[in-house]
């Protein structure tokens, strides 16, 4: 893509760690409405479970 990911990791190690290890990357393109609805419902269910301490 025109950039050196190793150089970026050296200059911004905290940003790289946060982006790759703390965030969940979700697919958004190429999915049907039903698949997106399922994914959104699953995320909401997971958040509710975490908030309930399960």
mmCIF file as Biopython writes it, N, C-alpha, C and O atoms, coordinates in Angstrom:
data_model
#
loop_
_atom_site.group_PDB
_atom_site.id
_atom_site.type_symbol
_atom_site.label_atom_id
_atom_site.label_alt_id
_atom_site.label_comp_id
_atom_site.label_asym_id
_atom_site.label_entity_id
_atom_site.label_seq_id
_atom_site.pdbx_PDB_ins_code
_atom_site.Cartn_x
_atom_site.Cartn_y
_atom_site.Cartn_z
_atom_site.occupancy
_atom_site.B_iso_or_equiv
_atom_site.auth_seq_id
_atom_site.auth_asym_id
_atom_site.pdbx_PDB_model_num
ATOM 1   N N  . UNK A ? 1  ? 0.815   -1.194  0.000  1.0 0.0 1  A 1 
ATOM 2   C CA . UNK A ? 1  ? 0.000   0.000   0.000  1.0 0.0 1  A 1 
ATOM 3   C C  . UNK A ? 1  ? 0.859   1.258   0.000  1.0 0.0 1  A 1 
ATOM 4   O O  . UNK A ? 1  ? 0.338   2.361   0.165  1.0 0.0 1  A 1 
ATOM 5   N N  . UNK A ? 2  ? 2.122   1.112   -0.177 1.0 0.0 2  A 1 
ATOM 6   C CA . UNK A ? 2  ? 2.965   2.286   -0.257 1.0 0.0 2  A 1 
ATOM 7   C C  . UNK A ? 2  ? 3.554   2.737   1.059  1.0 0.0 2  A 1 
ATOM 8   O O  . UNK A ? 2  ? 4.075   3.849   1.143  1.0 0.0 2  A 1 
ATOM 9   N N  . UNK A ? 3  ? 3.491   1.917   2.088  1.0 0.0 3  A 1 
ATOM 10  C CA . UNK A ? 3  ? 4.115   2.286   3.351  1.0 0.0 3  A 1 
ATOM 11  C C  . UNK A ? 3  ? 4.830   1.074   3.925  1.0 0.0 3  A 1 
ATOM 12  O O  . UNK A ? 3  ? 4.541   -0.066  3.565  1.0 0.0 3  A 1 
ATOM 13  N N  . UNK A ? 4  ? 5.748   1.336   4.806  1.0 0.0 4  A 1 
ATOM 14  C CA . UNK A ? 4  ? 6.558   0.284   5.410  1.0 0.0 4  A 1 
ATOM 15  C C  . UNK A ? 4  ? 6.022   0.022   6.819  1.0 0.0 4  A 1 
ATOM 16  O O  . UNK A ? 4  ? 6.277   0.806   7.733  1.0 0.0 4  A 1 
ATOM 17  N N  . UNK A ? 5  ? 5.287   -1.067  6.998  1.0 0.0 5  A 1 
ATOM 18  C CA . UNK A ? 5  ? 4.662   -1.343  8.290  1.0 0.0 5  A 1 
ATOM 19  C C  . UNK A ? 5  ? 5.697   -1.569  9.395  1.0 0.0 5  A 1 
ATOM 20  O O  . UNK A ? 5  ? 5.416   -1.283  10.559 1.0 0.0 5  A 1 
ATOM 21  N N  . UNK A ? 6  ? 6.881   -2.074  9.057  1.0 0.0 6  A 1 
ATOM 22  C CA . UNK A ? 6  ? 7.925   -2.248  10.074 1.0 0.0 6  A 1 
ATOM 23  C C  . UNK A ? 6  ? 8.419   -0.902  10.585 1.0 0.0 6  A 1 
ATOM 24  O O  . UNK A ? 6  ? 8.651   -0.740  11.783 1.0 0.0 6  A 1 
ATOM 25  N N  . UNK A ? 7  ? 8.581   0.058   9.692  1.0 0.0 7  A 1 
ATOM 26  C CA . UNK A ? 7  ? 9.004   1.404   10.102 1.0 0.0 7  A 1 
ATOM 27  C C  . UNK A ? 7  ? 7.929   2.076   10.961 1.0 0.0 7  A 1 
ATOM 28  O O  . UNK A ? 7  ? 8.239   2.734   11.954 1.0 0.0 7  A 1 
ATOM 29  N N  . UNK A ? 8  ? 6.684   1.904   10.573 1.0 0.0 8  A 1 
ATOM 30  C CA . UNK A ? 8  ? 5.595   2.477   11.362 1.0 0.0 8  A 1 
ATOM 31  C C  . UNK A ? 8  ? 5.599   1.868   12.759 1.0 0.0 8  A 1 
ATOM 32  O O  . UNK A ? 8  ? 5.438   2.586   13.745 1.0 0.0 8  A 1 
ATOM 33  N N  . UNK A ? 9  ? 5.780   0.548   12.856 1.0 0.0 9  A 1 
ATOM 34  C CA . UNK A ? 9  ? 5.814   -0.128  14.154 1.0 0.0 9  A 1 
ATOM 35  C C  . UNK A ? 9  ? 6.943   0.405   15.024 1.0 0.0 9  A 1 
ATOM 36  O O  . UNK A ? 9  ? 6.795   0.503   16.242 1.0 0.0 9  A 1 
ATOM 37  N N  . UNK A ? 10 ? 8.069   0.750   14.409 1.0 0.0 10 A 1 
ATOM 38  C CA . UNK A ? 10 ? 9.204   1.289   15.175 1.0 0.0 10 A 1 
ATOM 39  C C  . UNK A ? 10 ? 8.924   2.702   15.678 1.0 0.0 10 A 1 
ATOM 40  O O  . UNK A ? 10 ? 9.301   3.053   16.796 1.0 0.0 10 A 1 
ATOM 41  N N  . UNK A ? 11 ? 8.267   3.504   14.858 1.0 0.0 11 A 1 
ATOM 42  C CA . UNK A ? 11 ? 8.050   4.901   15.234 1.0 0.0 11 A 1 
ATOM 43  C C  . UNK A ? 11 ? 6.805   5.102   16.084 1.0 0.0 11 A 1 
ATOM 44  O O  . UNK A ? 11 ? 6.719   6.076   16.832 1.0 0.0 11 A 1 
ATOM 45  N N  . UNK A ? 12 ? 5.841   4.194   15.980 1.0 0.0 12 A 1 
ATOM 46  C CA . UNK A ? 12 ? 4.589   4.324   16.730 1.0 0.0 12 A 1 
ATOM 47  C C  . UNK A ? 12 ? 4.209   2.993   17.382 1.0 0.0 12 A 1 
ATOM 48  O O  . UNK A ? 12 ? 3.145   2.451   17.084 1.0 0.0 12 A 1 
ATOM 49  N N  . UNK A ? 13 ? 5.046   2.464   18.255 1.0 0.0 13 A 1 
ATOM 50  C CA . UNK A ? 13 ? 4.773   1.128   18.790 1.0 0.0 13 A 1 
ATOM 51  C C  . UNK A ? 13 ? 3.486   1.051   19.604 1.0 0.0 13 A 1 
ATOM 52  O O  . UNK A ? 13 ? 2.801   0.028   19.571 1.0 0.0 13 A 1 
ATOM 53  N N  . UNK A ? 14 ? 3.148   2.093   20.322 1.0 0.0 14 A 1 
ATOM 54  C CA . UNK A ? 14 ? 1.925   2.060   21.122 1.0 0.0 14 A 1 
ATOM 55  C C  . UNK A ? 14 ? 0.702   2.047   20.210 1.0 0.0 14 A 1 
ATOM 56  O O  . UNK A ? 14 ? -0.240  1.290   20.447 1.0 0.0 14 A 1 
ATOM 57  N N  . UNK A ? 15 ? 0.711   2.870   19.180 1.0 0.0 15 A 1 
ATOM 58  C CA . UNK A ? 15 ? -0.408  2.902   18.236 1.0 0.0 15 A 1 
ATOM 59  C C  . UNK A ? 15 ? -0.581  1.555   17.555 1.0 0.0 15 A 1 
ATOM 60  O O  . UNK A ? 15 ? -1.703  1.069   17.411 1.0 0.0 15 A 1 
ATOM 61  N N  . UNK A ? 16 ? 0.506   0.959   17.143 1.0 0.0 16 A 1 
ATOM 62  C CA . UNK A ? 16 ? 0.432   -0.343  16.491 1.0 0.0 16 A 1 
ATOM 63  C C  . UNK A ? 16 ? -0.123  -1.398  17.449 1.0 0.0 16 A 1 
ATOM 64  O O  . UNK A ? 16 ? -0.965  -2.208  17.060 1.0 0.0 16 A 1 
ATOM 65  N N  . UNK A ? 17 ? 0.340   -1.391  18.682 1.0 0.0 17 A 1 
ATOM 66  C CA . UNK A ? 17 ? -0.123  -2.374  19.660 1.0 0.0 17 A 1 
ATOM 67  C C  . UNK A ? 17 ? -1.617  -2.196  19.922 1.0 0.0 17 A 1 
ATOM 68  O O  . UNK A ? 17 ? -2.364  -3.173  19.964 1.0 0.0 17 A 1 
ATOM 69  N N  . UNK A ? 18 ? -2.046  -0.961  20.097 1.0 0.0 18 A 1 
ATOM 70  C CA . UNK A ? 18 ? -3.467  -0.697  20.345 1.0 0.0 18 A 1 
ATOM 71  C C  . UNK A ? 18 ? -4.301  -1.132  19.145 1.0 0.0 18 A 1 
ATOM 72  O O  . UNK A ? 18 ? -5.309  -1.820  19.307 1.0 0.0 18 A 1 
ATOM 73  N N  . UNK A ? 19 ? -3.896  -0.744  17.963 1.0 0.0 19 A 1 
ATOM 74  C CA . UNK A ? 19 ? -4.679  -1.048  16.769 1.0 0.0 19 A 1 
ATOM 75  C C  . UNK A ? 19 ? -4.783  -2.546  16.508 1.0 0.0 19 A 1 
ATOM 76  O O  . UNK A ? 19 ? -5.861  -3.044  16.183 1.0 0.0 19 A 1 
ATOM 77  N N  . UNK A ? 20 ? -3.683  -3.262  16.647 1.0 0.0 20 A 1 
ATOM 78  C CA . UNK A ? 20 ? -3.687  -4.673  16.286 1.0 0.0 20 A 1 
ATOM 79  C C  . UNK A ? 20 ? -4.057  -5.617  17.422 1.0 0.0 20 A 1 
ATOM 80  O O  . UNK A ? 20 ? -4.458  -6.752  17.166 1.0 0.0 20 A 1 
ATOM 81  N N  . UNK A ? 21 ? -3.932  -5.170  18.681 1.0 0.0 21 A 1 
ATOM 82  C CA . UNK A ? 21 ? -4.151  -6.111  19.782 1.0 0.0 21 A 1 
ATOM 83  C C  . UNK A ? 21 ? -5.310  -5.749  20.695 1.0 0.0 21 A 1 
ATOM 84  O O  . UNK A ? 21 ? -5.742  -6.587  21.487 1.0 0.0 21 A 1 
ATOM 85  N N  . UNK A ? 22 ? -5.822  -4.541  20.612 1.0 0.0 22 A 1 
ATOM 86  C CA . UNK A ? 22 ? -6.896  -4.156  21.527 1.0 0.0 22 A 1 
ATOM 87  C C  . UNK A ? 22 ? -8.230  -3.930  20.836 1.0 0.0 22 A 1 
ATOM 88  O O  . UNK A ? 22 ? -9.265  -3.900  21.502 1.0 0.0 22 A 1 
ATOM 89  N N  . UNK A ? 23 ? -8.232  -3.774  19.542 1.0 0.0 23 A 1 
ATOM 90  C CA . UNK A ? 23 ? -9.469  -3.528  18.823 1.0 0.0 23 A 1 
ATOM 91  C C  . UNK A ? 23 ? -9.862  -4.762  18.025 1.0 0.0 23 A 1 
ATOM 92  O O  . UNK A ? 23 ? -9.012  -5.505  17.532 1.0 0.0 23 A 1 
ATOM 93  N N  . UNK A ? 24 ? -11.144 -4.957  17.913 1.0 0.0 24 A 1 
ATOM 94  C CA . UNK A ? 24 ? -11.670 -6.030  17.087 1.0 0.0 24 A 1 
ATOM 95  C C  . UNK A ? 24 ? -11.972 -5.463  15.713 1.0 0.0 24 A 1 
ATOM 96  O O  . UNK A ? 24 ? -12.620 -4.424  15.588 1.0 0.0 24 A 1 
ATOM 97  N N  . UNK A ? 25 ? -11.512 -6.132  14.709 1.0 0.0 25 A 1 
ATOM 98  C CA . UNK A ? 25 ? -11.756 -5.696  13.344 1.0 0.0 25 A 1 
ATOM 99  C C  . UNK A ? 25 ? -12.916 -6.504  12.785 1.0 0.0 25 A 1 
ATOM 100 O O  . UNK A ? 25 ? -12.852 -7.731  12.712 1.0 0.0 25 A 1 
ATOM 101 N N  . UNK A ? 26 ? -13.958 -5.822  12.398 1.0 0.0 26 A 1 
ATOM 102 C CA . UNK A ? 26 ? -15.149 -6.491  11.900 1.0 0.0 26 A 1 
ATOM 103 C C  . UNK A ? 26 ? -15.296 -6.292  10.398 1.0 0.0 26 A 1 
ATOM 104 O O  . UNK A ? 26 ? -15.048 -5.200  9.886  1.0 0.0 26 A 1 
ATOM 105 N N  . UNK A ? 27 ? -15.693 -7.329  9.701  1.0 0.0 27 A 1 
ATOM 106 C CA . UNK A ? 27 ? -15.955 -7.164  8.273  1.0 0.0 27 A 1 
ATOM 107 C C  . UNK A ? 27 ? -17.247 -6.388  8.081  1.0 0.0 27 A 1 
ATOM 108 O O  . UNK A ? 27 ? -18.235 -6.650  8.768  1.0 0.0 27 A 1 
ATOM 109 N N  . UNK A ? 28 ? -17.252 -5.445  7.163  1.0 0.0 28 A 1 
ATOM 110 C CA . UNK A ? 28 ? -18.456 -4.658  6.917  1.0 0.0 28 A 1 
ATOM 111 C C  . UNK A ? 28 ? -18.898 -4.706  5.467  1.0 0.0 28 A 1 
ATOM 112 O O  . UNK A ? 28 ? -20.066 -4.463  5.165  1.0 0.0 28 A 1 
ATOM 113 N N  . UNK A ? 29 ? -17.997 -5.009  4.587  1.0 0.0 29 A 1 
ATOM 114 C CA . UNK A ? 29 ? -18.317 -4.969  3.169  1.0 0.0 29 A 1 
ATOM 115 C C  . UNK A ? 29 ? -18.468 -6.372  2.620  1.0 0.0 29 A 1 
ATOM 116 O O  . UNK A ? 29 ? -17.766 -7.291  3.043  1.0 0.0 29 A 1 
ATOM 117 N N  . UNK A ? 30 ? -19.369 -6.537  1.691  1.0 0.0 30 A 1 
ATOM 118 C CA . UNK A ? 30 ? -19.582 -7.824  1.064  1.0 0.0 30 A 1 
ATOM 119 C C  . UNK A ? 30 ? -20.497 -8.739  1.855  1.0 0.0 30 A 1 
ATOM 120 O O  . UNK A ? 30 ? -20.653 -9.911  1.510  1.0 0.0 30 A 1 
ATOM 121 N N  . UNK A ? 31 ? -21.108 -8.214  2.920  1.0 0.0 31 A 1 
ATOM 122 C CA . UNK A ? 31 ? -22.028 -9.013  3.714  1.0 0.0 31 A 1 
ATOM 123 C C  . UNK A ? 31 ? -23.468 -8.650  3.356  1.0 0.0 31 A 1 
ATOM 124 O O  . UNK A ? 31 ? -23.767 -7.524  2.959  1.0 0.0 31 A 1 
ATOM 125 N N  . UNK A ? 32 ? -24.342 -9.632  3.506  1.0 0.0 32 A 1 
ATOM 126 C CA . UNK A ? 32 ? -25.761 -9.360  3.265  1.0 0.0 32 A 1 
ATOM 127 C C  . UNK A ? 32 ? -26.344 -8.616  4.457  1.0 0.0 32 A 1 
ATOM 128 O O  . UNK A ? 32 ? -25.718 -8.556  5.516  1.0 0.0 32 A 1 
ATOM 129 N N  . UNK A ? 33 ? -27.512 -8.061  4.300  1.0 0.0 33 A 1 
ATOM 130 C CA . UNK A ? 33 ? -28.187 -7.378  5.411  1.0 0.0 33 A 1 
ATOM 131 C C  . UNK A ? 33 ? -28.411 -8.350  6.568  1.0 0.0 33 A 1 
ATOM 132 O O  . UNK A ? 33 ? -28.257 -7.983  7.732  1.0 0.0 33 A 1 
ATOM 133 N N  . UNK A ? 34 ? -28.770 -9.575  6.247  1.0 0.0 34 A 1 
ATOM 134 C CA . UNK A ? 34 ? -28.995 -10.581 7.290  1.0 0.0 34 A 1 
ATOM 135 C C  . UNK A ? 34 ? -27.708 -10.867 8.064  1.0 0.0 34 A 1 
ATOM 136 O O  . UNK A ? 34 ? -27.734 -11.007 9.286  1.0 0.0 34 A 1 
ATOM 137 N N  . UNK A ? 35 ? -26.591 -10.953 7.356  1.0 0.0 35 A 1 
ATOM 138 C CA . UNK A ? 35 ? -25.306 -11.188 8.024  1.0 0.0 35 A 1 
ATOM 139 C C  . UNK A ? 35 ? -24.920 -10.003 8.905  1.0 0.0 35 A 1 
ATOM 140 O O  . UNK A ? 35 ? -24.435 -10.194 10.021 1.0 0.0 35 A 1 
ATOM 141 N N  . UNK A ? 36 ? -25.131 -8.786  8.417  1.0 0.0 36 A 1 
ATOM 142 C CA . UNK A ? 36 ? -24.838 -7.597  9.218  1.0 0.0 36 A 1 
ATOM 143 C C  . UNK A ? 36 ? -25.732 -7.538  10.450 1.0 0.0 36 A 1 
ATOM 144 O O  . UNK A ? 36 ? -25.269 -7.210  11.542 1.0 0.0 36 A 1 
ATOM 145 N N  . UNK A ? 37 ? -27.019 -7.857  10.275 1.0 0.0 37 A 1 
ATOM 146 C CA . UNK A ? 37 ? -27.942 -7.866  11.415 1.0 0.0 37 A 1 
ATOM 147 C C  . UNK A ? 37 ? -27.504 -8.897  12.453 1.0 0.0 37 A 1 
ATOM 148 O O  . UNK A ? 37 ? -27.524 -8.622  13.653 1.0 0.0 37 A 1 
ATOM 149 N N  . UNK A ? 38 ? -27.113 -10.075 11.993 1.0 0.0 38 A 1 
ATOM 150 C CA . UNK A ? 38 ? -26.653 -11.128 12.898 1.0 0.0 38 A 1 
ATOM 151 C C  . UNK A ? 38 ? -25.410 -10.673 13.665 1.0 0.0 38 A 1 
ATOM 152 O O  . UNK A ? 38 ? -25.317 -10.866 14.877 1.0 0.0 38 A 1 
ATOM 153 N N  . UNK A ? 39 ? -24.463 -10.073 12.956 1.0 0.0 39 A 1 
ATOM 154 C CA . UNK A ? 39 ? -23.236 -9.605  13.588 1.0 0.0 39 A 1 
ATOM 155 C C  . UNK A ? 39 ? -23.551 -8.522  14.627 1.0 0.0 39 A 1 
ATOM 156 O O  . UNK A ? 39 ? -23.026 -8.555  15.739 1.0 0.0 39 A 1 
ATOM 157 N N  . UNK A ? 40 ? -24.407 -7.567  14.262 1.0 0.0 40 A 1 
ATOM 158 C CA . UNK A ? 40 ? -24.761 -6.488  15.197 1.0 0.0 40 A 1 
ATOM 159 C C  . UNK A ? 40 ? -25.462 -7.051  16.429 1.0 0.0 40 A 1 
ATOM 160 O O  . UNK A ? 40 ? -25.152 -6.650  17.551 1.0 0.0 40 A 1 
ATOM 161 N N  . UNK A ? 41 ? -26.402 -7.975  16.236 1.0 0.0 41 A 1 
ATOM 162 C CA . UNK A ? 41 ? -27.098 -8.580  17.380 1.0 0.0 41 A 1 
ATOM 163 C C  . UNK A ? 41 ? -26.132 -9.349  18.268 1.0 0.0 41 A 1 
ATOM 164 O O  . UNK A ? 41 ? -26.248 -9.306  19.493 1.0 0.0 41 A 1 
ATOM 165 N N  . UNK A ? 42 ? -25.182 -10.049 17.665 1.0 0.0 42 A 1 
ATOM 166 C CA . UNK A ? 42 ? -24.194 -10.807 18.442 1.0 0.0 42 A 1 
ATOM 167 C C  . UNK A ? 42 ? -23.304 -9.892  19.268 1.0 0.0 42 A 1 
ATOM 168 O O  . UNK A ? 42 ? -22.962 -10.213 20.407 1.0 0.0 42 A 1 
ATOM 169 N N  . UNK A ? 43 ? -22.929 -8.755  18.698 1.0 0.0 43 A 1 
ATOM 170 C CA . UNK A ? 43 ? -22.105 -7.793  19.433 1.0 0.0 43 A 1 
ATOM 171 C C  . UNK A ? 43 ? -22.888 -7.234  20.608 1.0 0.0 43 A 1 
ATOM 172 O O  . UNK A ? 43 ? -22.363 -7.141  21.718 1.0 0.0 43 A 1 
ATOM 173 N N  . UNK A ? 44 ? -24.142 -6.861  20.371 1.0 0.0 44 A 1 
ATOM 174 C CA . UNK A ? 44 ? -24.975 -6.331  21.456 1.0 0.0 44 A 1 
ATOM 175 C C  . UNK A ? 44 ? -25.173 -7.374  22.557 1.0 0.0 44 A 1 
ATOM 176 O O  . UNK A ? 44 ? -25.128 -7.039  23.740 1.0 0.0 44 A 1 
ATOM 177 N N  . UNK A ? 45 ? -25.390 -8.624  22.181 1.0 0.0 45 A 1 
ATOM 178 C CA . UNK A ? 45 ? -25.528 -9.691  23.172 1.0 0.0 45 A 1 
ATOM 179 C C  . UNK A ? 45 ? -24.247 -9.864  23.986 1.0 0.0 45 A 1 
ATOM 180 O O  . UNK A ? 45 ? -24.301 -10.045 25.202 1.0 0.0 45 A 1 
ATOM 181 N N  . UNK A ? 46 ? -23.101 -9.808  23.317 1.0 0.0 46 A 1 
ATOM 182 C CA . UNK A ? 46 ? -21.809 -9.950  24.007 1.0 0.0 46 A 1 
ATOM 183 C C  . UNK A ? 46 ? -21.570 -8.817  24.987 1.0 0.0 46 A 1 
ATOM 184 O O  . UNK A ? 46 ? -21.104 -9.041  26.105 1.0 0.0 46 A 1 
ATOM 185 N N  . UNK A ? 47 ? -21.885 -7.610  24.574 1.0 0.0 47 A 1 
ATOM 186 C CA . UNK A ? 47 ? -21.715 -6.449  25.457 1.0 0.0 47 A 1 
ATOM 187 C C  . UNK A ? 47 ? -22.629 -6.590  26.669 1.0 0.0 47 A 1 
ATOM 188 O O  . UNK A ? 47 ? -22.210 -6.329  27.797 1.0 0.0 47 A 1 
ATOM 189 N N  . UNK A ? 48 ? -23.872 -6.999  26.444 1.0 0.0 48 A 1 
ATOM 190 C CA . UNK A ? 48 ? -24.810 -7.178  27.561 1.0 0.0 48 A 1 
ATOM 191 C C  . UNK A ? 48 ? -24.294 -8.244  28.534 1.0 0.0 48 A 1 
ATOM 192 O O  . UNK A ? 48 ? -24.408 -8.081  29.749 1.0 0.0 48 A 1 
ATOM 193 N N  . UNK A ? 49 ? -23.731 -9.325  28.006 1.0 0.0 49 A 1 
ATOM 194 C CA . UNK A ? 49 ? -23.169 -10.369 28.870 1.0 0.0 49 A 1 
ATOM 195 C C  . UNK A ? 49 ? -21.991 -9.840  29.684 1.0 0.0 49 A 1 
ATOM 196 O O  . UNK A ? 49 ? -21.875 -10.133 30.874 1.0 0.0 49 A 1 
ATOM 197 N N  . UNK A ? 50 ? -21.124 -9.064  29.048 1.0 0.0 50 A 1 
ATOM 198 C CA . UNK A ? 50 ? -19.966 -8.507  29.774 1.0 0.0 50 A 1 
ATOM 199 C C  . UNK A ? 50 ? -20.426 -7.544  30.864 1.0 0.0 50 A 1 
ATOM 200 O O  . UNK A ? 50 ? -19.875 -7.538  31.965 1.0 0.0 50 A 1 
ATOM 201 N N  . UNK A ? 51 ? -21.428 -6.734  30.560 1.0 0.0 51 A 1 
ATOM 202 C CA . UNK A ? 51 ? -21.932 -5.786  31.546 1.0 0.0 51 A 1 
ATOM 203 C C  . UNK A ? 51 ? -22.598 -6.495  32.711 1.0 0.0 51 A 1 
ATOM 204 O O  . UNK A ? 51 ? -22.572 -6.000  33.838 1.0 0.0 51 A 1 
ATOM 205 N N  . UNK A ? 52 ? -23.199 -7.662  32.445 1.0 0.0 52 A 1 
ATOM 206 C CA . UNK A ? 52 ? -23.848 -8.431  33.494 1.0 0.0 52 A 1 
ATOM 207 C C  . UNK A ? 52 ? -22.842 -9.256  34.294 1.0 0.0 52 A 1 
ATOM 208 O O  . UNK A ? 52 ? -23.198 -9.874  35.297 1.0 0.0 52 A 1 
ATOM 209 N N  . UNK A ? 53 ? -21.591 -9.263  33.850 1.0 0.0 53 A 1 
ATOM 210 C CA . UNK A ? 53 ? -20.541 -9.977  34.561 1.0 0.0 53 A 1 
ATOM 211 C C  . UNK A ? 53 ? -20.513 -11.469 34.285 1.0 0.0 53 A 1 
ATOM 212 O O  . UNK A ? 53 ? -20.028 -12.252 35.102 1.0 0.0 53 A 1 
ATOM 213 N N  . UNK A ? 54 ? -21.025 -11.855 33.148 1.0 0.0 54 A 1 
ATOM 214 C CA . UNK A ? 54 ? -21.033 -13.291 32.796 1.0 0.0 54 A 1 
ATOM 215 C C  . UNK A ? 54 ? -19.733 -13.700 32.165 1.0 0.0 54 A 1 
ATOM 216 O O  . UNK A ? 54 ? -19.560 -14.865 31.806 1.0 0.0 54 A 1 
#
